[in-house]
Amino acid sequence: MSTAFDVAVEVSLRDGIADPEGLTIERALPALGFSGVSGVRVGKSLRFVVEASDEDEARTQVEAMCERFLANPVIEDVDISLSPAL
Amino acid sequence: MTTKVGVVVFPGSNCEQDVVEAVDTVGGSGELLWHKDTCLGDVDAVVLPGGFAHGDYLRTGAMARFSPIMGAVERFARDGGPVVGICNGFQILTEAQLLPGALYKNRGLKFLCQPAVLRVESMGSVLTRGLSIGDELKIPINHFEGNFICSQQVLEQLRDKNQIVLTYRDNPNGATADIAGICNESGNVVGLMPHPERAAHPLLGSTDGALLLKGLISGD
């Protein structure tokens, strides 16, 4: 009996790695009247559904996907969120 | 025997024909290989050319690294066969972990298409074995994600093992330690952001790229 899990993976640049895209956005904000914004970082977000016997197995699968494919550990960190699909 | 160089075509590659022409110019014989092939035939060397393999989806090189031919390329590389990744090909080699580090967006977020002056830092790679340390080469770059990034530990290893092959005289993209190209420990796998195939004929403004590609042809 397997359960479907909604998965959200947030991929972000690792701390310490310069983010030229985030920096450019940060510099543009004051010109639009938004002052006081700092620390802009740009990442990407993936959403999908995984079938697994339980949440632990689903998480293990997603971690393996991230390790091998969805993110590059040399420059990126991942944050995985899982919840039973409604 | 003419050295046969297999040039892998991924969907989205766009420099493969230039590499074949340049290889022929320096006395080798270039032939195209399709990314869905699972063997390399009887080639003596492999080039992963520039372009936008698989549309650069997810990350540059991330999808190409799983193309069927890459299993054969990895085996060929591990057996000591010469494998060169140019630009997008370099990105593919890092994703495949045949070379360390990663290529990220250029500092300044500009797509850079311009000549670059490179310095030869090592003669231990298949591309630079005929050159001398300190030689300067003028070869064009053409990339958005050529900013080489690696950990301090990897950088020290690259320095200790003589794996930094080429550096930029004027770092255009923010690359760590001005790195334009690196090789693996044994020197048979090389990745570089500049395009030697675009500097292989006097009409192109420089023939310095041919000096690199000759290394691939001269054999052992």
Interface residues (C-beta under 8 A of the other chain):
Chain A: I17 A18 P20 E21 T24 F69 L70 N72 V74 I75
Chain B: L58 R59 A62 F66 T94 E95 P100 G101 A102 Y104 K105 N106 R107 G108 L109 I149 C150 S151 G174
